[in-house]
Amino acid sequence: TVAPVPSLLRDFSAPVVLDFDYSDADLAHLMAHDSDPFNRWEAGQRLAGRLIVAATATLGAGGTPDWPDSFAQAAARVLAAADADPAFAAEALSLPGEATLAEQFEVIDPDALHAARNGLRRFLAEQLGTEFMACYARLAPQNSYRPDAQDAGRRALRNLCLGYLCETDSAAARVLAKQQFDRADNMTDQFASLSVLAQSEGEERQQALNDFYARWKNEALVIDKWLQVQAGSRRPGTLAEVERLVAHPAFDLRNPNKVYALLRAFGNNHVRFHAADGSGYRFLADQTRQLDAINPQVASRIARCFDRWRKFDSGRQTHARAALEMLRKHTGLSRDVAEIVERSLAV
């Protein structure tokens, strides 16, 4: 006989933190079969988090992660039942983010963590490529855009499938994303495809970015999204892209929304801001210095991107400390920014 797997705190209406020693197999079983939606989602999140954290350690030690088939099989069960609740499936198949996962480490290795999370995404994309494609095709809109919950769920799941399909950055997947971008009759679908393409290396990426800007350049809030998606890209050339965007007509250091869309988005880009060579730190510190002369309050919020610099390895700490010291020594530094910098260096 097989021991039962308990599904605990079912139907609770408030969050409760419960420490229960589920095995990986238990979590995969709950992810695949639990009838309580929250418990099913949480099981998947906990299992994915465990796998990514373990893979981060493996990669940091020079090894190669071994992803379990049980996770892909559980994800396949979620996808197979997605028609009943597409919005839930979209949430259940999303992996925890790098910033969330980083909290589990005493010393963060952003490169290994990034590679581990993307490795699990790629594993799912390879194992379930046929299923993702079938779901994507099945959810193709049959009518014009409707802003209701049912269609919103269908769009969320379809765009999640597109993201997984594009994880391998194949030419066919990029063409699929560009087709969706060109044909979209709503911002959700168009921006989702742009977000996917912003991570890619193909010519479709720049075409989509150019087309999006040409269409929406007179809509300030939409262009904020355009800046943000580029600053948040995981591509190796992201810092150079952000440096170019600082000089772009769409960006204005005097406009707080533009600053948040570009500079804070880059500061929240876990793998590129925390580059091992310190280039991300130097760039953001210099932008903070320039911004401080214009808007000290906004500059202090950008400086908060350095808050957790001591959580990283000694090399990154050295670079971050140097960037913060550069700010501290700047003549005329505002009280707002000086307070953030002093507190960060004193911790």
C-alpha positions in Angstrom: 0.0 0.0 0.0 1.0 3.6 -0.6 0.9 6.0 2.3 -1.5 8.9 1.9 -0.3 12.5 1.4 -2.0 15.0 3.7 -3.5 18.1 2.2 -3.4 20.5 5.2 -5.3 23.6 6.1 -7.8 23.1 3.3 -10.2 25.9 2.5 -8.6 28.4 4.9 -9.5 32.0 4.2 -6.4 33.5 5.8 -2.7 32.7 5.3 -1.1 30.4 7.8 2.6 29.4 7.9 2.8 25.7 8.6 6.1 23.8 8.8 5.4 20.3 7.6 8.1 18.0 6.2 6.7 17.1 2.8 9.1 15.1 0.6 9.6 16.1 -3.0 7.4 13.2 -4.1 4.7 14.3 -1.7 4.7 17.8 -3.2 4.7 16.5 -6.8 1.6 14.4 -5.8 -0.2 17.3 -4.3 0.7 19.5 -7.3 -0.7 16.9 -9.6 -3.8 15.8 -7.7 -4.9 18.1 -4.8 -8.5 19.4 -5.2 -7.8 22.4 -3.0 -6.5 25.1 -5.4 -4.3 27.0 -3.0 -2.7 23.8 -1.6 -2.1 22.6 -5.2 -0.5 25.9 -6.1 1.6 26.1 -3.0 2.9 22.5 -3.4 4.1 23.4 -6.9 5.7 26.6 -5.7 7.5 24.8 -2.8 8.7 22.0 -5.1 9.9 24.4 -7.8 11.7 26.5 -5.1 13.4 23.4 -3.7 14.6 22.2 -7.1 15.9 25.7 -8.1 17.7 26.2 -4.8 19.3 22.7 -5.0 20.3 23.4 -8.6 21.8 26.7 -7.7 24.1 25.0 -5.3 24.9 22.3 -7.9 25.7 24.9 -10.6 27.8 27.0 -8.1 29.9 23.9 -7.5 30.4 23.4 -11.2 27.9 20.5 -11.5 24.9 19.9 -13.8 21.4 19.8 -12.3 19.3 16.7 -12.8 15.6 17.7 -13.1 13.1 15.1 -11.9 10.5 13.8 -14.4 8.0 13.9 -11.5 7.9 17.7 -11.6 7.2 17.7 -15.4 4.5 15.1 -14.9 2.8 17.1 -12.2 3.0 20.2 -14.5 1.5 18.2 -17.3 -1.5 17.2 -15.0 -2.1 20.9 -14.3 -1.9 21.7 -18.0 -4.3 18.9 -18.9 -6.9 20.2 -16.6 -6.4 23.8 -17.5 -9.6 24.3 -19.4 -11.6 24.1 -16.2 -9.8 27.1 -14.7 -7.2 28.7 -17.1 -6.3 31.5 -14.6 -5.4 29.0 -11.9 -3.3 27.0 -14.3 -1.4 30.1 -15.3 -0.6 30.8 -11.7 0.2 27.1 -10.9 2.7 26.8 -13.8 4.6 30.0 -13.0 7.9 29.6 -11.1 8.8 31.6 -8.1 10.9 34.7 -9.0 14.6 35.1 -8.4 14.2 37.8 -5.8 11.9 35.6 -3.8 14.2 32.6 -4.1 17.2 34.7 -3.1 15.8 35.0 0.4 16.6 31.4 1.1 20.4 31.9 0.7 22.9 33.2 3.2 25.2 34.2 0.3 23.5 34.8 -3.0 25.0 33.7 -6.3 22.8 35.6 -8.8 24.4 33.9 -11.8 23.8 30.4 -10.6 20.3 31.2 -9.3 19.4 32.7 -12.6 20.8 29.8 -14.6 19.0 27.3 -12.3 15.6 29.0 -12.6 15.9 29.3 -16.4 17.2 25.7 -16.5 13.9 24.5 -14.9 11.9 26.6 -17.3 13.8 25.1 -20.2 13.3 21.6 -18.8 9.6 22.1 -18.7 9.6 23.7 -22.2 11.5 20.6 -23.6 9.4 18.0 -21.7 6.0 19.6 -22.4 6.6 21.4 -25.7 3.8 19.6 -27.5 1.4 20.2 -24.6 2.2 23.9 -24.4 1.8 24.3 -28.1 -1.6 22.5 -28.1 -2.8 24.6 -25.2 -1.6 27.8 -26.9 -3.5 26.9 -30.1 -6.6 25.8 -28.2 -6.8 29.2 -26.4 -6.5 31.3 -29.6 -9.2 34.0 -29.3 -12.3 33.3 -31.3 -13.9 36.7 -30.7 -12.8 40.2 -30.3 -11.4 41.3 -27.0 -13.6 41.0 -23.9 -12.4 42.4 -20.5 -14.1 39.7 -18.4 -12.6 37.3 -15.9 -13.0 34.2 -18.1 -11.2 35.7 -21.1 -8.5 37.2 -18.9 -7.7 33.8 -17.5 -7.5 32.3 -21.0 -5.2 35.1 -22.1 -3.0 34.6 -19.0 -2.6 30.9 -19.7 -2.0 31.3 -23.4 0.7 33.9 -22.8 2.3 31.6 -20.2 2.4 28.9 -22.8 4.0 31.3 -25.3 6.7 32.1 -22.7 7.6 28.5 -22.2 7.5 27.8 -26.0 10.0 30.7 -26.4 12.3 29.5 -23.6 14.6 27.6 -26.1 14.7 30.8 -28.3 14.1 28.8 -31.4 13.4 30.6 -34.7 9.9 29.0 -34.9 9.0 30.2 -31.4 10.2 33.8 -32.1 8.1 33.8 -35.3 5.1 32.6 -33.2 5.6 35.4 -30.7 6.0 38.0 -33.4 2.8 36.8 -35.1 0.9 37.3 -31.8 2.5 40.7 -31.4 1.4 41.8 -34.9 -2.1 40.4 -34.6 -3.0 41.3 -31.0 -6.1 43.4 -30.5 -5.3 44.2 -26.9 -2.4 45.4 -24.8 -2.3 42.3 -22.7 -1.4 40.0 -25.6 0.8 42.5 -27.4 2.8 43.3 -24.3 3.1 39.6 -23.3 4.6 38.8 -26.7 6.9 41.8 -26.5 8.1 40.7 -23.1 8.9 37.3 -24.4 10.7 38.7 -27.4 12.7 41.1 -25.2 14.5 38.1 -23.8 15.4 36.7 -27.2 18.4 37.3 -29.5 16.6 37.1 -32.9 15.8 40.0 -35.3 12.1 39.7 -34.2 13.1 41.3 -30.9 14.2 44.6 -32.3 11.4 44.7 -34.8 8.8 44.3 -32.1 10.5 46.9 -29.9 10.6 49.4 -32.8 7.0 48.7 -33.8 5.8 49.1 -30.2 7.5 52.4 -29.8 6.3 53.7 -33.2 2.7 52.8 -32.3 2.6 54.0 -28.7 5.2 56.8 -28.5 2.6 59.4 -27.7 1.2 57.4 -24.8 3.5 58.1 -21.8 2.3 55.3 -19.6 2.6 52.7 -22.3 6.1 53.8 -23.1 7.0 53.3 -19.5 6.2 49.6 -20.1 8.5 49.7 -23.1 11.3 51.0 -21.1 10.7 48.6 -18.2 10.6 45.5 -20.4 14.1 46.3 -21.8 15.6 47.2 -18.4 14.3 43.9 -17.0 15.7 41.7 -19.8 18.0 38.8 -18.8 20.1 39.3 -22.0 23.8 39.8 -21.4 23.7 43.1 -23.2 21.0 44.6 -21.0 23.2 47.2 -19.3 24.4 48.5 -22.6 20.8 48.7 -23.8 19.8 50.7 -20.7 22.7 53.0 -21.1 21.5 53.7 -24.7 17.9 54.2 -23.4 19.1 56.9 -20.9 19.9 59.0 -24.0 16.6 58.1 -25.8 14.0 60.8 -26.3 11.5 58.5 -24.4 13.5 58.9 -21.2 13.7 61.9 -19.0 15.6 62.0 -15.8 13.3 64.7 -14.5 10.2 62.5 -14.9 9.8 60.1 -11.9 7.7 57.6 -13.9 10.5 57.3 -16.5 13.1 56.9 -13.8 11.2 54.1 -12.1 10.4 52.5 -15.4 14.1 52.3 -16.5 16.4 52.8 -13.6 14.5 51.0 -10.8 13.5 48.2 -13.2 17.2 47.7 -13.9 18.0 47.8 -10.2 15.4 45.0 -9.8 17.0 43.0 -12.5 18.5 40.4 -10.3 21.1 39.0 -12.6 22.2 42.1 -14.6 22.2 44.7 -11.8 24.3 42.3 -9.7 26.8 41.6 -12.4 30.1 40.2 -11.0 32.2 42.9 -12.5 30.3 45.6 -10.7 29.2 47.4 -13.9 25.6 47.5 -12.8 26.4 49.0 -9.4 28.6 51.7 -11.0 26.0 52.6 -13.5 23.1 52.9 -11.0 25.2 54.8 -8.5 26.2 57.4 -11.2 22.6 57.7 -12.3 21.6 58.2 -8.7 24.2 61.0 -8.3 22.8 62.8 -11.4 19.2 62.3 -10.3 20.0 63.6 -6.8 20.5 67.1 -8.2 17.1 67.0 -9.8 14.9 65.1 -7.4 16.4 63.9 -4.1 13.3 61.9 -3.1 13.2 59.9 -6.2 17.0 59.4 -6.1 16.8 58.0 -2.6 14.3 55.4 -3.8 16.7 54.4 -6.6 19.5 54.2 -4.0 17.4 51.6 -2.1 18.3 49.1 -4.9 21.6 48.7 -3.0 20.0 47.8 0.3 20.9 44.1 0.2 24.4 44.3 -1.1 25.9 42.4 1.9 23.9 39.3 0.9 26.2 38.7 -2.0 29.7 37.3 -2.4 32.8 39.2 -1.3 33.6 40.3 -4.9 30.2 41.8 -5.4 30.3 43.4 -2.0 33.6 45.1 -2.9 32.1 46.6 -6.0 28.8 47.6 -4.3 30.7 49.3 -1.4 32.9 51.2 -3.9 29.8 52.5 -5.7 28.2 53.5 -2.4 31.4 55.2 -1.2 31.5 57.1 -4.5 28.0 58.4 -3.7 28.8 59.3 -0.1 31.9 61.3 -1.2 29.9 63.3 -3.8 29.9 67.0 -2.9 26.4 68.3 -2.4 24.7 65.0 -1.8 21.2 65.5 -0.6 20.1 64.5 2.9 17.6 62.0 1.4 20.3 60.0 -0.5 22.9 60.5 2.2 20.7 58.9 4.7 20.1 55.8 2.5 23.8 55.5 1.7 25.0 55.9 5.2 22.5 53.4 6.6 23.4 50.9 3.9 27.2 51.2 4.6 26.7 51.1 8.3 24.7 47.9 8.5 
